Amino acid sequence: METKVTSLVAASAAILLSLHSCLVPVPAVHEPAVLRLSVREDPQTRGSAVPMDIADYTLTLIDARGKTLFHDKWEACPDEFELDPGSYTVSLMSDESTEPAYDHPLFGDSRGLTLAEGQVSEVTLVATQLNSGLRLLVSDAFIANYKEGALFLRCATGTLAFGYAETRTAFFLPGKLAILLNINGKTVVVHNMELRQGEILTLRLGVAEQMPKVSLVSGVDMYARVDTTRVWSEETLSWDGSSAGDGGGSPGTTPDAVSVSTARGMAGKKDVWVQGYIVGGDLTSTKCSFEGPFSSRANLVLADKADCRDRDICMSVQLSTGDIRNALNLVDNPSMLGRKVILRGDIVEAYYRLPGLQNLSDYRL
């Protein structure tokens, strides 16, 4: 009798399990999409600063939710990726740094992909130049006229110092670029330009023979040669000594400005020009950093002397989001440390417990 009961219970359990299996749907098995990647190198041309070594390039694969699925050297890339159907972004970069630098062209490619179930996609990335280059050749006449001066090349992501004897090519992200001359404590803009992606420009900088005041550029001699990767061009610039606008604020001469020590006693004054040296950042209510690397883009410390290390005689500066922060913050522009700057803003009694400058509207270097 016991054996029959046991058999009956077992049979009932089997029936219930079978019914449960019918009621609960079994997830469908999707066939993955397959992605195979390859790289094609565009021919290298004259003037290349560094050879292309694809093995050292960084490959990044990101899904539609922003999750990074692969981030490593190209040589570590598998023969194929098995992925869920959906959208992806794949990029290949020779370097992940976008700061301006000498002899540092940036090559790579980026693609948006949509992969279907079971699809085998073969994608070829083309390593083309992504940034722009400038080779500045300074004439003997310019050096003789401005031998006490110093040239700087400034773009949205940073500033490069340029020595008169420099022959290397400087590389920047495409966009606006200003050539600045600092002399006798003042900075003027020699020339403003806009570089295109893949452009390599040779600019010969000289002085105008009669130094006219009505024209900045004379005797432009320009040609371009196009290849599969880059646009090569050359220009001659004859400077007449006038300013082309400061590239970071209103055109014109350097404004009258008060010192940091004077500005510290002017709380409540608005729209004031203050001059000083950028000596630090990373402000808190009790301290600041006078040496990099820096972590905050939101503030600076200004002093009357470039070698100042006494927080109590400094002035705090708030950098709100925008072009001025992009140009001056010490995270993205470490070369600004120690630079003289003239800022226009409102003076407040305290910002991080220091007399401060807020609501910046303009600046000059």
PAZAVEX-485552 format. One line per 4 residues: for each residue x, y, z of C-alpha. Coordinates in Angstrom, 3 decimals, decimal comma. Example, Ala and Ser with C-alpha at 12.3 -4.5 7.8 and 13.67 -1.06 7.14 Angstrom:
<pts>
12,300 -4,500 7,800 ~ 13,670 -1,060 7,140
</pts>
This chain:
<pts>
0,000 0,000 0,000 ~ 2,838 2,402 0,925 ~ 4,526 1,701 -2,402 ~ 1,345 2,666 -4,315
1,013 5,953 -2,405 ~ 4,620 6,828 -3,102 ~ 4,171 6,119 -6,789 ~ 1,039 8,226 -6,887
2,822 11,183 -5,254 ~ 5,722 10,917 -7,684 ~ 3,373 10,788 -10,640 ~ 1,475 13,869 -9,414
4,720 15,805 -8,975 ~ 5,773 14,929 -12,481 ~ 2,453 16,163 -13,873 ~ 2,718 19,455 -11,940
6,292 19,987 -13,137 ~ 5,205 19,363 -16,691 ~ 2,345 21,871 -16,381 ~ 4,664 24,472 -14,826
7,096 24,087 -17,706 ~ 4,314 24,788 -20,164 ~ 3,252 27,950 -18,328 ~ 6,724 29,576 -17,962
8,201 30,770 -21,302 ~ 11,722 29,666 -22,083 ~ 13,908 32,638 -23,132 ~ 14,723 32,615 -26,813
18,354 32,059 -27,709 ~ 19,635 34,910 -29,874 ~ 22,353 34,271 -32,370 ~ 25,104 36,843 -31,640
26,316 39,409 -34,122 ~ 29,947 39,064 -35,156 ~ 32,245 42,062 -35,645 ~ 35,593 41,722 -37,383
37,899 44,730 -37,508 ~ 40,851 45,641 -39,666 ~ 42,922 48,787 -40,185 ~ 44,092 50,425 -43,369
47,009 52,841 -43,163 ~ 46,905 55,850 -45,424 ~ 50,266 56,432 -47,121 ~ 52,651 58,554 -45,114
53,876 61,696 -46,803 ~ 56,699 64,199 -46,510 ~ 57,283 65,841 -43,159 ~ 55,882 63,037 -41,008
57,212 63,483 -37,491 ~ 56,642 59,943 -36,261 ~ 56,009 56,667 -38,085 ~ 52,651 54,995 -37,634
52,726 51,862 -35,485 ~ 49,194 50,501 -35,475 ~ 50,027 47,855 -32,866 ~ 50,350 50,600 -30,241
47,098 52,365 -31,150 ~ 44,251 52,149 -28,635 ~ 41,009 50,463 -29,704 ~ 37,803 51,259 -27,824
34,449 49,521 -28,262 ~ 31,399 51,024 -26,522 ~ 27,771 49,860 -26,568 ~ 24,647 52,045 -26,861
24,409 52,406 -23,065 ~ 27,911 53,831 -22,861 ~ 29,474 50,689 -21,417 ~ 33,055 50,086 -22,521
33,392 46,536 -23,810 ~ 37,013 46,769 -24,953 ~ 39,768 49,314 -24,327 ~ 43,272 48,129 -25,106
46,068 48,183 -27,657 ~ 45,237 47,139 -31,190 ~ 47,640 44,208 -30,917 ~ 45,475 42,812 -28,074
42,294 42,984 -30,174 ~ 40,658 39,570 -30,763 ~ 40,069 38,309 -34,300 ~ 36,351 38,889 -33,826
33,847 40,138 -31,265 ~ 30,606 38,255 -30,537 ~ 28,065 40,892 -29,541 ~ 24,370 41,278 -28,802
22,414 42,882 -31,635 ~ 22,367 46,668 -31,263 ~ 24,328 49,885 -31,764 ~ 28,017 50,348 -30,989
30,809 52,887 -31,370 ~ 34,300 51,739 -32,250 ~ 37,315 54,063 -32,295 ~ 41,023 53,698 -32,936
43,431 56,383 -31,677 ~ 47,208 56,720 -31,839 ~ 47,067 58,729 -28,580 ~ 44,317 59,686 -26,153
45,848 63,068 -25,273 ~ 44,396 66,141 -27,025 ~ 46,746 68,741 -25,530 ~ 48,923 70,702 -27,963
52,407 69,250 -28,379 ~ 55,362 69,304 -30,735 ~ 55,896 66,505 -33,266 ~ 52,753 64,739 -32,096
50,249 64,144 -34,910 ~ 47,114 62,296 -33,845 ~ 45,840 59,538 -36,126 ~ 42,722 57,442 -35,876
39,151 56,744 -36,905 ~ 35,745 56,410 -35,243 ~ 32,606 54,659 -36,504 ~ 29,040 54,176 -35,354
27,762 50,648 -36,069 ~ 24,396 48,894 -35,953 ~ 24,668 45,100 -35,792 ~ 21,795 42,717 -36,494
21,270 39,238 -35,044 ~ 23,480 36,702 -36,770 ~ 25,139 39,380 -38,891 ~ 28,835 39,127 -39,651
30,219 42,666 -40,130 ~ 33,705 43,353 -41,423 ~ 34,712 46,963 -40,736 ~ 37,918 48,612 -41,926
39,138 51,569 -39,885 ~ 41,222 54,116 -41,782 ~ 43,992 55,764 -39,752 ~ 43,875 59,381 -40,921
45,187 62,497 -39,213 ~ 42,703 63,965 -36,736 ~ 44,559 67,060 -35,499 ~ 46,272 69,979 -37,246
49,898 71,037 -37,494 ~ 51,716 74,389 -37,592 ~ 55,382 74,867 -38,454 ~ 56,321 78,466 -37,654
59,464 79,874 -39,266 ~ 60,538 83,238 -37,795 ~ 62,585 85,589 -39,948 ~ 65,821 87,229 -38,815
64,156 90,632 -39,171 ~ 61,370 89,661 -36,782 ~ 63,871 88,330 -34,244 ~ 65,931 91,518 -34,501
62,857 93,705 -33,968 ~ 61,488 91,671 -31,066 ~ 64,579 89,994 -29,610 ~ 63,299 90,598 -26,064
59,948 89,042 -26,873 ~ 58,519 85,528 -26,526 ~ 56,043 83,827 -28,826 ~ 53,196 81,581 -27,705
50,746 79,456 -29,691 ~ 47,328 79,227 -28,058 ~ 44,288 77,097 -28,872 ~ 41,202 76,062 -26,895
42,980 73,148 -25,188 ~ 46,219 74,823 -24,154 ~ 49,211 77,035 -24,920 ~ 52,670 76,167 -26,278
55,744 78,315 -25,773 ~ 57,582 78,868 -29,067 ~ 61,289 79,639 -29,181 ~ 62,587 81,616 -32,133
64,892 78,766 -33,120 ~ 62,124 76,138 -32,954 ~ 61,808 74,059 -36,144 ~ 59,466 71,299 -34,996
55,822 71,115 -36,048 ~ 53,321 71,958 -33,320 ~ 50,049 70,010 -33,338 ~ 46,639 71,193 -32,131
43,040 70,065 -32,328 ~ 41,320 71,618 -35,368 ~ 39,888 75,074 -34,744 ~ 41,003 78,565 -33,789
44,658 79,283 -33,062 ~ 46,325 82,530 -31,972 ~ 49,985 83,519 -32,262 ~ 50,845 85,717 -29,281
53,879 87,924 -28,695 ~ 54,758 88,834 -25,117 ~ 57,125 91,790 -24,888 ~ 57,799 94,383 -22,199
55,163 92,809 -19,973 ~ 52,402 93,098 -22,557 ~ 50,869 90,491 -24,821 ~ 49,553 91,236 -28,294
48,084 88,903 -30,879 ~ 50,221 88,747 -33,999 ~ 47,784 86,606 -35,939 ~ 44,545 84,662 -35,571
43,854 81,671 -37,786 ~ 41,738 78,564 -38,028 ~ 43,306 75,192 -38,753 ~ 41,389 72,422 -40,482
41,593 68,739 -39,612 ~ 44,545 67,153 -41,339 ~ 46,099 70,482 -42,331 ~ 49,837 70,979 -41,960
50,608 74,689 -42,307 ~ 54,057 76,213 -42,689 ~ 53,867 79,895 -41,723 ~ 56,811 82,196 -42,386
56,629 85,080 -39,903 ~ 58,345 88,324 -40,804 ~ 57,814 92,081 -40,439 ~ 56,318 94,519 -42,918
58,983 96,697 -44,550 ~ 57,164 99,981 -43,910 ~ 55,222 98,783 -40,837 ~ 51,814 100,016 -42,089
49,058 100,371 -39,523 ~ 46,111 99,574 -41,755 ~ 46,852 96,008 -42,721 ~ 48,074 93,063 -40,702
48,939 90,635 -43,466 ~ 50,737 91,470 -46,695 ~ 52,419 89,476 -49,413 ~ 50,505 86,233 -48,835
52,036 83,459 -50,896 ~ 49,985 80,292 -50,554 ~ 49,804 76,913 -52,174 ~ 48,290 73,605 -51,148
49,082 70,027 -51,997 ~ 46,523 67,395 -51,129 ~ 47,188 63,720 -50,515 ~ 45,060 60,945 -49,037
45,762 62,015 -45,484 ~ 46,674 65,673 -45,136 ~ 46,448 69,153 -46,607 ~ 49,879 70,781 -46,855
49,928 74,555 -47,128 ~ 52,314 77,453 -46,728 ~ 51,826 81,155 -46,002 ~ 54,018 84,196 -45,484
52,918 86,661 -42,813 ~ 54,407 90,163 -42,613 ~ 53,487 91,721 -39,261 ~ 53,058 95,490 -38,959
53,343 95,609 -35,161 ~ 49,621 96,083 -34,518 ~ 47,373 93,705 -32,584 ~ 44,980 91,344 -34,304
42,861 91,101 -31,152 ~ 43,898 89,154 -28,105 ~ 42,218 85,895 -29,055 ~ 40,716 85,640 -25,590
38,826 88,865 -25,183 ~ 38,211 92,210 -26,844 ~ 40,659 93,478 -29,485 ~ 42,945 96,345 -28,614
45,765 97,263 -26,304 ~ 46,289 95,949 -22,799 ~ 43,859 97,711 -20,423 ~ 44,841 99,602 -17,283
44,612 97,175 -14,380 ~ 45,111 97,220 -10,624 ~ 47,489 94,925 -8,792 ~ 46,376 92,001 -6,631
47,328 93,844 -3,447 ~ 45,197 96,830 -4,502 ~ 42,277 94,681 -5,649 ~ 42,158 92,883 -2,287
40,904 96,140 -0,738 ~ 38,266 96,868 -3,399 ~ 35,463 94,512 -2,331 ~ 32,177 95,414 -3,979
33,724 97,010 -7,070 ~ 32,425 95,602 -10,340 ~ 33,864 95,241 -13,830 ~ 37,456 95,778 -12,640
40,642 94,770 -14,492 ~ 43,084 92,984 -12,143 ~ 46,580 91,888 -13,139 ~ 48,778 89,292 -11,502
50,463 85,934 -11,891 ~ 48,702 82,583 -11,802 ~ 50,501 80,886 -8,902 ~ 48,161 78,021 -7,996
44,728 76,480 -7,783 ~ 42,715 73,695 -6,082 ~ 41,365 76,154 -3,519 ~ 39,665 75,123 -0,291
38,595 77,302 2,628 ~ 41,962 76,754 4,336 ~ 44,576 75,997 1,687 ~ 45,509 75,853 -1,973
48,050 74,129 -4,208 ~ 51,031 76,007 -5,628 ~ 52,316 73,008 -7,604 ~ 50,706 70,622 -10,076
49,208 68,381 -11,077 ~ 45,920 70,152 -10,349 ~ 42,470 68,610 -10,031 ~ 40,027 71,562 -10,101
39,079 73,542 -13,198 ~ 36,854 75,897 -11,187 ~ 39,369 78,238 -9,557 ~ 42,799 79,886 -9,632
45,077 81,713 -7,204 ~ 46,473 85,083 -8,298 ~ 49,464 86,953 -6,800 ~ 51,584 90,022 -7,538
54,736 87,915 -7,923 ~ 55,191 84,689 -9,861 ~ 57,125 83,033 -7,009 ~ 54,542 83,809 -4,301
53,729 80,876 -1,984 ~ 51,846 82,750 0,735 ~ 48,119 82,111 0,441 ~ 47,258 85,016 2,723
48,473 87,669 0,262 ~ 46,866 86,064 -2,789 ~ 43,526 86,576 -4,492 ~ 41,085 83,813 -5,345
39,553 83,614 -8,824 ~ 36,377 81,771 -9,728 ~ 36,338 80,179 -13,190 ~ 32,763 79,632 -14,328
32,010 77,220 -17,156 ~ 32,916 78,728 -20,533 ~ 35,740 79,937 -22,767 ~ 37,733 81,651 -19,994
37,773 78,500 -17,866 ~ 38,741 76,444 -20,928 ~ 41,665 78,773 -21,650 ~ 43,020 79,342 -18,121
42,276 76,362 -15,862 ~ 45,378 74,532 -14,688 ~ 44,040 71,025 -15,266 ~ 43,847 71,445 -19,031
46,498 74,185 -19,282 ~ 49,321 73,372 -16,836 ~ 51,627 75,734 -18,758 ~ 49,543 78,663 -17,438
51,128 78,239 -13,993 ~ 53,433 81,225 -13,461 ~ 51,960 83,176 -16,385 ~ 50,955 86,814 -16,063
47,272 87,409 -16,750 ~ 44,864 90,352 -16,686 ~ 41,295 89,492 -15,660 ~ 38,101 91,500 -15,791
35,414 90,779 -13,208 ~ 33,682 91,655 -9,943 ~ 35,687 91,866 -6,700 ~ 34,094 90,119 -3,713
35,035 90,224 -0,059 ~ 35,578 86,484 0,172 ~ 35,733 83,482 -2,109 ~ 37,178 80,479 -0,289
37,952 82,895 2,579 ~ 40,154 85,067 0,371 ~ 39,374 88,360 -1,379 ~ 38,183 87,121 -4,728
37,371 87,859 -8,337 ~ 34,138 86,460 -9,749 ~ 31,891 86,804 -12,810 ~ 34,826 87,046 -15,215
33,934 88,655 -18,543 ~ 37,310 89,038 -20,253 ~ 41,002 88,256 -19,955 ~ 44,354 89,124 -21,537
47,702 87,360 -21,502
</pts>
